Every structure is written in C-alpha cells, then in structure tokens.
Amino acid sequence: MRWLLDAGYLVALLVLSPWLAWRAWRTRRYRQGLRDKLLGFQGEAPTGAVWFHAVSLGEVKVLGQLVPAFRQRHPQQTVVLSSTTDTGLEEARRLFPDLVVFSFPFDFSWAVARTLSRLQPSLVVLCESEIWPNFLTTAHRQGIPVAIVNGRMSPRSLSRYSKAAPLARWLFGKLAAAGVQSEEYAAALLALGATPGTVRVTGNLKYDGAQLDRHNPHSEELRRLFKISKEDLVWVAGSLQPSEESIILAIYQKARVRHPNLRLFLVPRQRERFDELAQELERQGIAFIRRSRLTQPQRADVVLLDSMGELAALWALADVAFVGGSLDGKRGGQSMIEPAAFGVAVTFGPHVWNFRQTASRLIECGGAYQIENAKELEQTILRLLNDRSERQTIGALARRFVLSQQGATQRTLDLLDTVLNQQQEQAA
C-alpha cells in the first residue's frame, strides 16, 4: 500500500511542481524545512518525546493553550512540535522558543519512517484533522500511538472519506484516541471506522484559549499605535478572501458618510494579498496606513493590518466584526470565537462549514448574525453601526456563550493521560 501511495504522491508532485514553484517564488512560502519535508527530519531532538503537530497558524494557536497545560501536568515529559506551513512554524517558534520545532514530513513512506525512527516519540498528538495514510500506518507499525485533539470533520471531508469507506476504516481504526469537539464529529469518526471507546467528546479548545480581557497588553498597544479614541466606531474585517475585500470597501464608503468617526481595519487571510490590497486602496483613492510600516503612533480612517499574528488582539478594539472566508463558498469560514469572546457584535457569511457548530450555537443564542450575501451584509453592518444598544446586546450574549463552553483543555489532557498510561502498562 505504501508504495502505491508514494507513486501517487510523486505523480501529483510532478504535475503540480510548476505551479508550486511559481507560488513559492511569488509568495515566498513553502520554502521552510523543505529538506525535512521531503526526506524526513534531519535535526537533533530528544527521543521519547510527546510530539504535537499543528497544520498551520490557527492550529498552532490551539496548541498554545494545550501544550503549556500538558507540560505543567507532566513536567518531566519532553515535548517537540511540528507544523506544515511557514506561518505555523514561525508562530510555534515564537510561542515555544525552548522547544524543538520542525517541519512535518510529506506523506512519503521514507520521510515518515525516518522522522518517526529518529524521534521515537512516546505519543503523537495531531491537532484537529491532519490524517495521512503513510504516517498513521507507519506509526502503528512502530507501536507509536497517535491521538487527535480538538478533532473536527467538515461535511466535505466526511463525504470524501465515505466514498472510500474501506480505506477510511483501515485508516481511522489505527487511531489510539480522538478527542473531538462535538457529538456530531464523534459520530462521524465512528462511522468512518474509529474504534468504539477511543472517541471522546472533549469540546473545543479554542474556547479555553480565547482572550476575554479587551484591555489586555497587546490590544492596548495596538489601540495606542493606531490612536483609537473612545469616540471612534471600529469595524474589523478579518481573515478576508480577495472576493470579500471589494464588498467590505463598498460598504465602508457608504457607512462613512453617516459615521465620519468610523475606522475600518482590513486583515487579509493570505500574506500575498497585502501588497495587492494596498494597491487597490491606492487605486480607489482611499487614504490608509499599513501596520508593517508604522514606527510610531499614527491615525488613519483605514488601516491595512499587513502583519501576522495580530488579528486576535485586534478583535478587542472592534465594535463590529466581520469574519471572512465565509462569503465566497471556497474557504468554509474562519473562527469567530475570538471576537465573540471579547463581546464584539459578530457577523459572518453563509459558508462556515469549518466552524459550523460554533456558528450555529452563536446564532441560536443571539450572539452573532449570519448574512447570506453582500446586500444583507451591508444592511446588517449599517444597522449595527447605527444602534449601539443592539451591538452591546449581541456582544454580551456572544461572550456569555464562549464562557459557557470552556473546560476542553482539562478533558483533553485526561484523554492523553489515558493513552500514555496504556503505553506504560504495555511496556511494563
């Protein structure tokens, strides 16, 4: 099986290599740790560590909550981390400067086998939904347990796995444990072949990691840097996809006529959009400042947040929030937990399958508005900007909901302890 997978991966890599090379040149991404990805981990790391893996920036932030709690519970246990994307690696090294951080190998059998043999981890912990056949089967063959934490499964992923049911059963049956966000996700994993008794609903770790204090140091520093006053109305549009940027700008142009104190903060999801959006703002004659070029406090009605890792703190400054990746039907939404935790009036589009549970429950409790299209977004944003009482009401409900969902960290640690204890018993 592994040779068939390797052959398929190689064909895909050869076919996509011109596009990947162009993307790497254009965006300066995909370059970090390329040797480790292709050949397996080459560096020095402690053997017997618990290996935590997060695909990208969002999942690394989840581990920013879980890993410190795990280390506090197991102070003698060594830990290593990996990520797949450049932004994920950068954030992991920032959060955990004392730990070995490396690139997760591509799912070639040789890269996976070399990495696992070199590290000899006592446990591998995958954050959310990173399942690869060669990795999982090689770990199983070497007697290394693999657990999922904060697990979820989008409808698209469930549909794809269901079409290859025998492969899915073979794959998911090798998991030692899975801590998932909801009963729905638990049912999906069991239907795909996870062993009964290994799947446990632990909740969503992102609730535990959500910042609740609007006046935290990072947010206050941004407030000072952008010269935000009490009289300002602040609209933060975060994690934007290219097709959403023009919609936001059109709404802003209408809103600012009635609200001259309106401040708009634009946060593209992709780093390569920073320069392109700046050029579009210049083309439209919109005065703005770029976060990356600020060396001292400066005020502007429009701010382009062209930096990584600051959106979480920026949400605290918002009166109204739009969570992007939710209008175009391609991305499946981004997390709305962070602005909700700050008590911000949250809006997002119809395509939020990546965060369906959170979105549904926020809507049910009255803590967010889901809009269907650009016209409805315009109506909703204009209404919220006009009505302070409505903003405060839905913000308070959103914050209360986030508080009610906390506790996943301890439940996840208990699940990982179960796996570690089983390993110790088998080794005894």
Beta strands, then each sheet from edge to edge (+ up, - down):
strand 1: 50-54
strand 2: 79-83
strand 3: 100-103
strand 4: 123-127
strand 5: 146-151
strand 6: 177-180
strand 7: 199-201
strand 8: 233-240
strand 9: 262-268
strand 10: 288-290
strand 11: 302-304
strand 12: 320-323
strand 13: 345-348
strand 14: 368-370
sheet 1: 3+ 2+ 1+ 4+ 5+ 6+ 7+
sheet 2: 10+ 11+ 9+ 8+ 12+ 13+ 14+
end
